[in-house]
């Protein structure tokens, strides 16, 4: 750590917004032309950085690239002007051997040993910030001593922090042992038992069996066996959740799905089931018992396009009929889900208009490759064509009177960024705030990883044991360094709630431009789209940035028993026979 050449001032700015102190910092940078600054991030004030000679913006960074930037910095700067609780970036910088100049606000001062591993300045005070930066840049001996001190830095683990809080809570820090005894001490065992479980967002993959034959997903070829699929006993062990998505495969292949929903309702504030809509009677029957459940039916375009992509006979009519029946029943939380690709992008806006006319939700995604989809070759071939259709959708959404749709416009703006293979617009907190659990009880950070990453197995462990295990922490480390830059609703929706100011500022900007200047959203707001048009980057270069890997060996995530059933039989044959047997009963 101490051998790394220190040559910049690195500014920790994952989001370029006023509350992050970007405006104040830019003014200070301009007044210090001899100090080289590295900015890393994106956001609504990004344009203000362009043209400033001593500022280099490298965009949103993660993993090894971010670590290199931090290690090479003489100091990192955290100029926040709002009350951050416990910014991980401040801790991360010091642990990489780089001191921090942080704003004296919120939880930041608690993370910096002032005069040892960093210094503080008055938040939003440009004069104070300038003086501190100038002093630290010129005094190499001082910064070198701070760097050396960072070698010994350590922060409390979750368990250690919990212990401290419990000591405060139980009165043990007062040193009055008698009083503490009277109040009753919690033993290590009891503390673990009574520890409050964090409320999360979860996705429950109830089966890998699927009757569809989608061109972008090969899961139907790799089904799970019914006997191994997640049980009610395991579902009962799941933690409290804000939101739960039930998915597959095709979840309605499970004949006990109502029992699963019944248990999940006890744990989750909201439940949405993703389905292909084929089992109309089962869907209607479930919704009669659970009218507050959400239903999302995958429809990949207008009739001809959808049926070709999904490989289901009369798939469009079945799905559309199911949606209409649910609306007639008075179901409120129903809608379409569409995975956009070259073959169906021209149906994007027409399908949205159908959903809008019916008063339904409209969810979008784009092609992805992972073990979950058992696919490595999905790729957008004509990015400008697909991006143009997303641009049209964004403008339709912004033109609506629904604030919810305005934020969906931001999500679709992010999909343009994604199909061009760029860094996510928002950090990914999968495995921290959100989880997936597969049919075998394996808990994973998400369904977007190239290979299956397992935090633990809920069939064999309690939730607390699994969530706080060494295996889970190792997976979280991988998530922090993940370079896949997925932009799927499962990871983006929690991020949009957590970093709400980013999409909110984007929405305000575009509503302002639309209302006062009659200016529509353009896909060319994305620099990468402009660069591609100008020939600065090539298609081949963008292809390398995608999740597509033509030579990949796909880990399908199946158990040994599930693989065994595929000897001598195809997944299609197994599932077709399974469904036929169900229908005979």
BELHUTA-V338207 format. One record per residue. RES is the residue in one letter. PHI is phi in whole degrees, -180 to 180 (* if undefined). OMEGA is omega in radians with two decimals (* if undefined). D_FIRST is the distance of its C-alpha to the first C-alpha in Angstrom with 1 decimal. Layout:
BEGIN
res: <RES RES>
phi: <PHI PHI>
omega: <OMEGA OMEGA>
d_first: <D_FIRST D_FIRST>
END
This chain:
BEGIN
res: <X X X X X X X X X X X X X X X X X X X X X X X X X X X X X X X X X X X X X X X X X X X X X X X X X X X X X X X X X X X X X X X X X X X X X X X X X X X X X X X X X X X X X X X X X X X X X X X X X X X X X X X X X X X X X X X X X X X X X X X X X X X X X X X X X X X X X X X X X X X X X X X X X X X X X X X X X X X X X X X X X X X X X X X X X X X X X X X X X X X X X X X X X X X X X X X X X X X X X X X X X X X X X X X X X X X X X X X X X X X X X X X X X X X X X X X X X X X X X X X X X X X X X X X X X X X X X X X X X X X X X X X X X X X X X X X X X X X X X X X X X X X X X X X X X X X X X X X X X X X X X X X X X X X X X X X X X X X X X X X X X X X X X X X X X X X X X X X X X X X X X X X X X X X X X X X X X X X X X X X X X X X X X X X X X X X X X X X X X X X X X X X X X X X X X X X X X X X X X X X X X X X X X X X X X X X X X X X X X X X X X X X X X X X X X X X X X X X X X X X X X X X X X X X X X X X X X X X X X X X X X X X X X X X X X X X X X X X X X X X X X X X X X X X X X X X X X X X X X X X X X X X X X X X X X X X X X X X X X X X X X X X X X X X X X X X X X X X X X X X X X X X X X X X X X X X X X X X X X X X X X X X X X X X X X X X X X X X X X X X X X X X X X>
phi: <* -71 -88 -70 -68 -97 -135 -141 -108 -98 -102 -80 -140 -67 -128 -85 -142 -61 -67 -85 85 -64 -62 -62 -64 -60 -60 -67 -59 -60 -84 -126 -64 -90 -101 -81 -113 -111 -103 -133 163 -156 151 -65 -101 -60 -63 -69 -83 -58 89 -89 -60 -95 -116 -113 -97 -98 78 -66 -123 -142 62 -65 -63 -66 -58 -61 -61 -67 -63 -82 -86 -67 -150 -109 -120 -123 -95 -53 -121 -136 -82 -70 -81 -147 -64 -61 -60 -65 -68 -59 -60 -65 -70 -89 88 -119 -62 -125 -100 -118 -68 -83 -153 61 -90 -59 -59 -72 -98 -114 -84 -59 82 -133 -115 169 -140 -121 -135 -69 -55 71 -98 -64 -64 -64 -62 -62 -61 -67 -63 -60 -64 -69 -68 -83 -97 -67 -64 -64 -66 -65 -68 -63 -62 -62 -65 -65 -62 -98 -70 -152 -124 -60 -74 -57 -66 -65 -64 -61 -58 -62 -63 -66 -63 -64 -62 -89 83 -75 -73 -77 77 -95 -65 -64 -65 -64 -65 -62 -71 93 -84 -90 -71 -56 -68 -68 -60 -64 -68 -90 -59 -68 -83 -68 -79 -128 -110 -133 -123 -108 -88 -80 -161 -103 -75 -150 -96 -85 -130 -65 -74 -104 -143 -104 -59 -59 -81 -129 -81 -86 -91 -54 -65 -91 -67 -48 -96 -63 -62 -71 -60 -63 -86 -65 -80 -62 -135 -71 -144 -130 -104 -102 -145 -146 34 -110 -60 -77 -68 -72 -76 -104 -62 -62 -65 -64 -62 -59 -72 -68 -63 -73 -112 -121 -70 -148 -128 -129 -107 -96 -148 -88 79 -69 -91 -56 -61 -66 -66 -62 -61 -64 -70 -64 -82 -125 -68 -92 -72 -89 -126 -119 -102 -75 -130 -98 140 -69 -51 -62 -64 -58 -65 -69 -72 -89 65 -110 -61 56 -59 -64 -64 -62 -64 -64 -63 -61 -61 -64 -64 -65 -66 -64 -75 95 -64 -96 -96 -132 178 -95 -133 -131 -98 -86 -148 -57 -71 -128 -60 -71 -91 -60 -68 -56 -69 -59 -65 -63 -63 -64 -63 -87 70 -110 -71 -139 -106 -128 -153 -133 -61 -146 -126 -169 -61 -62 -87 50 -148 -128 -112 -66 -158 -79 -87 -115 -62 -59 -65 -68 -61 -61 -69 -64 -58 -61 -66 -56 -68 -63 -67 -66 -80 -77 -100 -103 -55 -61 -71 -62 -71 -67 -61 -61 -58 -72 -58 -65 -69 -63 -58 -68 -69 -90 74 -96 -60 -55 -76 -135 -61 -103 -115 -60 82 -103 -113 -144 -147 -120 -130 -95 -59 -92 87 -74 -94 -128 -70 -169 -109 -102 -75 -62 -113 -70 -107 -111 -88 163 -121 -75 -63 -107 -128 -78 -63 -60 -61 -68 -65 -105 -78 -63 -62 -64 -65 -65 -65 -62 -62 -65 -62 -61 -106 -66 -112 -81 54 -58 -136 -115 -59 -62 -99 -79 -57 -61 -66 -65 -71 -70 -110 -56 -64 -69 -65 -63 -66 -62 -62 -57 -59 -77 -69 -62 -61 -70 -77 -95 -117 55 -102 -84 -66 -127 -63 -77 -65 -79 -55 -63 -67 -65 -63 -67 -62 -79 83 -68 -121 -104 -60 -61 -67 -68 -59 -68 -82 -83 -84 -71 -142 -62 -104 -70 -95 -89 -85 -81 75 -81 -78 -63 -65 -66 -69 -62 -67 -85 -73 85 -137 -91 -60 -61 -62 -63 -70 -59 -66 -61 -65 -59 -65 -62 -69 -75 -76>
omega: <-3.10 -3.10 -3.13 3.13 -3.13 -2.97 -3.12 2.86 -3.06 -3.09 -3.13 -3.08 -3.14 3.12 3.13 -3.13 -3.08 -3.09 3.07 3.08 -3.06 -3.13 3.12 -3.10 3.14 3.11 3.13 3.13 3.12 -3.10 3.11 -3.00 -3.11 -3.14 3.13 -3.13 3.00 3.03 3.10 3.13 3.11 3.13 -3.00 -3.12 -3.08 -3.10 -3.11 -3.11 -3.07 3.08 3.09 -2.94 -3.05 3.07 3.03 3.10 -3.10 -3.14 -3.13 -3.06 3.04 2.98 -3.06 3.13 3.12 3.14 3.14 3.13 -3.12 -3.09 -3.09 -3.10 3.05 3.11 2.95 -3.04 3.09 -2.95 -3.00 3.07 3.02 -2.94 3.03 3.11 -3.10 -3.08 -3.11 -3.09 3.13 3.10 -3.10 -3.13 -3.12 3.14 3.03 3.09 3.13 3.13 -3.08 2.92 -3.01 3.07 -3.11 -3.07 3.09 -3.10 -3.09 -3.13 3.14 -3.07 -3.09 3.02 -3.02 -3.10 -3.14 3.11 3.13 3.11 -3.12 2.99 -3.14 -3.12 3.11 3.13 -3.07 -3.13 3.14 3.14 3.14 -3.12 -3.12 3.13 -3.12 -3.14 -3.10 3.13 -3.08 -3.08 -3.09 3.12 3.13 -3.12 3.10 3.11 3.07 3.12 3.13 3.13 -3.14 3.13 -3.07 -3.07 3.03 3.12 3.13 2.95 3.10 -3.12 3.13 3.11 3.10 3.12 -3.14 3.12 -3.14 3.09 3.10 -3.09 -3.09 3.08 -3.05 3.13 3.13 3.10 -3.14 -3.06 -3.13 3.13 3.13 3.11 -3.14 3.13 3.14 3.12 3.04 3.06 3.11 -3.12 -3.12 3.12 3.12 -3.12 -3.05 -3.12 -3.09 -3.13 -3.14 3.11 -2.99 2.91 -3.05 3.00 -3.13 3.08 -2.98 3.13 2.97 3.08 -3.13 -3.13 3.09 -3.13 -3.02 -3.08 -3.11 -3.09 3.14 -3.13 -3.12 3.12 -3.05 -3.10 2.99 3.06 -3.10 -3.08 -3.09 -3.00 -2.98 -3.05 3.08 3.14 3.12 3.12 3.11 -3.11 -3.14 -3.11 3.00 -3.08 2.98 -3.05 3.08 3.01 3.04 -3.06 3.13 0.40 3.08 -3.02 -3.09 2.93 3.08 -3.12 3.13 -3.07 3.12 3.10 3.11 3.13 -3.13 3.12 -3.10 3.09 3.12 -3.02 -2.94 3.09 -3.10 3.13 3.03 3.12 3.08 -3.03 3.02 3.04 -3.05 -3.07 -3.02 -3.07 -3.14 -3.13 3.14 -3.14 3.12 -3.09 3.05 3.13 -3.08 -3.05 -3.13 3.11 3.05 3.09 3.04 -3.13 -3.13 3.07 -2.94 -3.14 3.05 -2.85 -3.07 -3.12 -3.12 -3.07 3.10 -3.09 -3.02 3.07 3.09 3.12 -3.11 -3.07 -3.13 -3.10 3.10 -3.14 -3.13 3.11 3.11 3.13 -3.13 3.11 3.13 3.10 3.11 3.10 -3.09 3.09 -3.07 -3.02 3.13 3.13 3.12 2.93 -3.05 3.03 -2.98 3.12 -3.12 -3.00 -3.05 -3.00 -3.13 3.07 -3.02 -3.11 3.06 3.13 3.06 -3.11 3.05 3.14 -3.13 3.13 -3.13 -3.12 -3.08 3.04 3.11 -3.10 -3.13 3.03 3.01 -3.05 3.09 3.12 3.11 3.08 -3.08 3.13 -3.09 -3.04 3.11 -2.97 3.11 3.10 3.01 -3.08 -3.13 -3.06 3.13 3.14 -3.14 3.13 3.13 3.13 3.04 3.09 3.12 3.13 3.12 3.14 3.05 -3.12 3.12 -3.12 -3.13 3.09 -3.06 3.06 3.12 3.12 3.09 3.11 3.04 3.06 3.10 3.11 -3.13 2.95 3.09 3.10 3.04 3.09 -3.11 -3.07 3.01 3.01 -3.05 3.11 3.10 3.07 3.14 3.10 3.08 -3.14 3.07 -3.07 3.06 -3.12 -2.96 3.12 2.95 2.99 -3.04 -3.09 -3.11 -3.13 3.10 3.10 -3.05 3.09 -3.07 3.10 -3.04 -3.09 -3.14 3.06 -3.14 3.12 -3.01 3.10 -3.13 -3.13 -3.05 3.02 -3.00 -3.05 2.92 -3.13 -3.13 3.12 -3.12 -3.02 -3.11 -3.08 3.06 3.13 3.12 3.13 3.10 3.10 3.13 3.08 3.12 3.13 3.13 -3.12 -3.09 -3.09 -3.07 3.06 3.12 3.05 3.12 -2.97 -3.13 3.11 -3.05 -3.12 3.07 3.13 3.12 3.07 -3.09 -3.12 -2.96 -3.09 -3.11 3.09 -3.13 3.12 3.09 3.13 -3.14 3.14 -3.05 3.03 3.08 -3.13 -3.12 -3.03 -3.01 -3.07 3.13 -3.10 3.14 3.03 3.09 3.10 3.14 2.93 3.04 -3.08 -3.11 3.11 3.09 -3.12 3.13 3.12 -3.12 -3.11 3.11 3.00 -3.11 3.08 -3.14 3.11 3.11 3.10 3.13 3.13 -3.08 3.09 -3.13 3.09 -3.03 -3.08 -3.03 2.94 -2.96 2.97 -3.02 3.09 -3.12 3.02 3.13 -3.13 3.11 3.10 -3.12 -3.11 -3.12 3.09 3.11 3.12 3.06 3.08 3.12 -3.14 -3.11 -3.09 3.11 3.11 3.12 -3.13 3.12 3.12 3.09 -3.08 3.14 -3.09 *>
d_first: <0.0 3.8 5.5 5.8 9.3 10.4 13.9 15.5 16.6 16.1 19.0 19.0 22.5 23.4 27.0 28.5 31.2 32.6 31.6 27.9 28.5 28.3 31.5 30.5 27.1 28.8 31.2 28.5 26.7 30.1 30.6 27.3 27.9 25.5 22.4 21.0 20.5 19.3 21.3 20.9 24.0 27.8 30.8 34.1 32.9 31.0 33.9 33.3 30.0 31.8 32.7 30.3 28.9 25.6 24.7 23.5 24.0 22.3 24.2 23.2 20.0 18.8 16.7 14.3 15.6 14.8 11.2 10.8 12.7 10.8 7.3 9.5 11.4 11.9 13.5 14.9 18.6 20.6 24.2 26.3 30.0 31.0 30.5 27.4 27.4 23.9 21.8 19.2 17.2 16.7 15.2 13.2 11.5 10.6 9.4 6.9 5.7 8.7 11.9 15.2 18.6 20.9 24.7 26.5 28.3 28.6 25.9 23.0 23.5 23.3 19.7 18.4 18.6 20.2 19.5 16.4 14.0 16.1 19.7 22.8 25.6 29.0 29.2 31.2 31.5 30.7 31.4 29.0 26.2 26.9 26.9 23.5 21.8 23.6 22.6 18.9 18.9 20.9 19.3 16.1 16.1 16.4 13.6 11.3 12.7 12.2 8.4 8.6 11.1 9.2 7.6 11.3 12.4 14.8 17.6 21.0 21.9 25.1 27.1 25.8 26.5 29.9 30.7 30.2 32.3 35.0 35.1 35.9 38.3 40.2 40.4 38.6 36.4 39.6 40.0 43.5 43.8 47.4 46.9 44.1 46.5 49.2 47.1 46.0 42.6 40.9 40.0 36.8 39.1 40.9 37.7 36.5 40.0 40.4 37.0 37.7 36.8 35.0 37.2 36.0 37.1 38.3 39.8 42.1 42.9 46.2 47.1 46.2 49.9 50.9 54.2 52.9 52.1 49.5 48.4 44.8 44.4 45.4 45.1 48.9 48.6 46.4 48.0 47.4 50.3 52.0 51.9 48.1 47.6 46.1 48.6 49.8 48.5 44.9 45.3 46.4 43.0 41.2 39.7 41.2 40.6 41.1 41.9 42.7 43.3 45.6 45.3 45.8 47.2 50.3 50.3 54.1 54.6 53.9 57.3 55.7 53.6 55.7 54.7 51.0 51.4 53.4 50.5 47.8 49.9 49.5 45.7 45.1 46.1 46.7 47.2 47.5 48.7 47.9 50.8 52.7 55.8 58.0 59.1 61.0 63.1 60.2 58.2 61.2 62.0 58.5 58.5 61.9 60.3 57.0 57.8 54.5 52.4 51.0 51.9 50.1 52.0 50.3 52.5 51.1 53.6 57.3 59.6 59.7 55.9 55.0 57.2 56.0 52.3 52.7 55.4 57.4 61.2 62.2 58.6 58.8 62.1 61.1 57.9 59.7 62.6 60.4 58.8 62.2 63.5 60.5 61.2 64.9 64.0 62.2 58.7 56.4 52.9 53.6 52.4 51.3 48.1 47.5 44.9 45.2 45.3 47.2 50.3 50.8 49.0 52.4 53.5 50.7 52.5 55.9 54.5 52.9 56.2 58.0 55.5 55.9 59.7 59.7 57.4 54.7 50.9 49.3 45.9 44.1 41.4 40.6 40.1 37.1 36.3 35.1 36.3 38.3 40.4 40.5 40.0 37.6 39.8 40.4 39.8 41.3 43.2 44.5 41.8 43.8 46.8 45.1 43.1 46.4 47.9 44.9 45.5 49.1 48.2 45.8 48.7 51.1 48.8 48.2 52.0 52.8 53.5 51.0 47.7 46.5 47.2 45.4 42.2 43.1 43.2 39.6 38.8 40.8 39.1 35.9 37.7 38.3 34.6 34.0 36.6 35.0 31.8 29.7 26.9 28.5 29.9 28.8 25.9 26.8 27.0 28.9 28.4 27.7 31.0 32.9 33.8 36.1 38.2 40.1 43.5 42.2 40.5 37.0 34.8 32.5 30.3 32.6 34.9 32.9 30.5 31.2 31.5 32.5 29.7 31.1 30.0 33.0 36.8 39.0 42.0 40.5 38.3 38.8 37.0 34.9 34.0 33.0 31.2 29.0 28.4 25.3 26.6 26.8 23.2 22.1 24.4 23.0 19.5 21.3 23.2 20.1 19.1 22.8 23.8 27.6 28.1 31.4 33.8 36.2 38.1 36.7 33.1 34.1 36.8 34.6 31.9 34.7 35.9 32.4 31.6 35.3 34.9 33.6 36.7 38.9 38.0 38.4 41.8 42.9 42.1 44.1 46.9 47.2 47.3 49.8 52.1 52.1 51.4 52.7 49.5 48.6 45.2 44.2 41.8 40.8 38.9 36.2 34.6 34.2 38.0 38.8 36.5 38.2 41.6 40.8 39.6 36.0 34.9 37.0 38.2 36.4 33.1 33.8 35.0 31.6 30.1 32.5 32.4 35.2 34.6 37.9 36.7 35.2 36.4 37.2 36.5 39.4 38.3 41.7 42.6 44.4 47.7 47.3 46.6 49.5 51.9 51.1 52.5 55.7 55.5 53.7 51.9 54.5 57.3 55.8 55.3 58.7 60.5 58.6 59.7 63.2 63.5 62.4 65.0 67.8 67.2>
END
